[in-house]
Amino acid sequence: MAVDQVGILALQRALTQAAGLLDGIGGADLDKPTPCTEWDVRRLANHLIAAPRIFVTMLQGAPPGWNGREDYTADLGDELRTRGNTLINLWREVAAAGEETMADPDWQAAEIATHTWDLATSLGITTDDLDQSVAQRALVTMDRVLGPVRKGRAWADARSAPAGSDAYTHLAAYAGRVV
């Protein structure tokens, strides 16, 4: 599949927003529960930080290896920015070379955007100020890739968001989160 430049921009924006939320995490926040019922904020933050490394590995054609041993507790936003920049630069190289790839920057943005909602919810922060177009594009991508009914462990069946919800809440509900 040819690389979509708009998808790269959506991924870059998703990473930037997630890093901004990570900047606000203090030590007392790390043990807070998250909508990802098996994770606390520490594990969610470390999953977000690991994602660009995993996506780079996938983009390079190797198996992802989601079970990394990252355990960051400080400078979380900076760590995500550094790894995110590496990922975005690789996507730009792939696009400039006209390479075909099975990887999808829109799917990666959907992963990051969904976990951005998870993190904001865990920290009691509204998603109203986030770039809603990132979540809207992520929702379209998630519907295209997964559809509403899922059998996997990572994504539950789609749910409905309350009327009047922002795009991030609709994305989270579609990802199977209780909103």
N, C-alpha and C positions, 0 to 999 in steps of 0.2 A: 504494500500500500504506500502511496506517495505521502510524504509528510505535509501536514496542513500547518501553515505558518500561524494561522489564527489559534490553532490548538496549542502551539508552542507558547504564544502570548498568554493564553488562558492558564497554562501550567505555570508560567512565570508569575502571574498575578496570584494564583492560588498559593504558591510557595511563599510569596512576599507576605500575604495576609496571615498565613499560618505562623510565619516567623515573628510577625508583630504580636500575635497572641502569646507565643512562647516567651517573648521578651518580658511579659508581665507576670510570669510564674515565679513565685517565691517558694522557699523551702517548705512553708506550711501548706502549700497547695499540692505538693507531690503525692500525698496520701489520699486526696479527695477521690471519691468514686466518679466514674464516667458512664455515659450511656452504653459504652462497650462493656458489658457487665463483668467480663473477666479481667478488666484493666482498671488501674487507678491512673491518675494524671501522669505519674512518672512513666508508666509503661506506654501510655498513649503518646506522650512527648517523645519517648525514645523510638517508638514506631514511626512517628512522623519524621524524625531525624534520620532514621535508617532508610526510609523510602527512596530518597534520591540515589543512594548507593545501590540499592537493589534495582532501581529502574535503569541506572547506567549499566549494570551487569546484564540485564535483560536486553538492552539496546545493543550491547556488544555481542549478543548471541549466546550468552552463557545462562545456565539455570540460576534462578533468582536467589534462593537461600534466605527465606524470610526470618529465620531463627537466629539473627545476629545477637551479639552480646553487648550492644551499646547500653551504657548506663550513665547518661549525662544528667547532672543536677544543677549545672550553672552554665550561663552563656548559651542557653538553649536556642534562642533565636539566631544568634551568630553562627552556631553550628549548622542549623538548617540552611541559612543563607549561603554558607560556604559550599555545602553539598549540593544545594539547589542550583547555584551558579555553574557548578561542574556539569550537572545534568542539562541545563539549558544550553550551555555552550556545545555539548555533544549533540543535542538535537539540532542546533543551528548548523553544525558541520554535516550531519546526515542530510539535512534539507538542502544545503548548498551543493552537496555532491550528487543530489538527485537519487540517493539510494532508496531502494524499496525496503520496508521493514514491517514486521508483524506487530511491533510495539506501536503504541498509540498515545500521543501526548494528551489527548482529550481524556482517555481512560485514567491516565496518571493524575490529571487535574481533578477528575471526579473522586479519586481516592483521597487526595489531599483535601479537597473541599469538604467532603463528608466528615473527615476527621477534624477539620477546622470547626465545624458545627459541634462535634462531640466535645472538643476542647473548650469552646466558648460556653457551652451549656454547663460543663463541669465547673467552670470558673465564675458562673453567674453573669456572663457578659452577653449583651445582645448582639445579634448578627446584623442588625439593621444598618450599621455603618460599613459593612463589608460590600465588596463589589458584587451586586446581585447577578450580574451577567455571567460571572464565573459559575455560580451555582445553577443558573438556568441552563448553561451549556453542559454542565456536568450531569444534570438531570436527563437531558436529551441523550447524552452518551450512555448513561447507565441504562436507560430504557432500550437503546439500540443493542448494547452488549449483553445485558442480563435479562431484560424483560421483567415483568412484575412478579413472577413465581419462580422461586429459587430453591434448590435442594442442597446447596453448599453450606458449609459452616461459617464462612466469612460474611455472607450477606443473607439476611432474613427476607422473607416475602415482603413486597411493598405494602405500605400502609398509606392511609390518607392523612393529610395534614389539615388542621382546622382552617376554616375559611378565614381569609385575611392574613394568612401566614406569609412571611417573606420567602424568597427563593431558597435560602439555606434550610429553612424548616421543611419546605416541600422536598428538597433533596434528601434530608435526613429521614423523613417519613418513607420516601421511595426506597431508601437504602435499608428499610426495615426497622428503623429506630422508633421507639415510643416517644412521640413528641407531645 
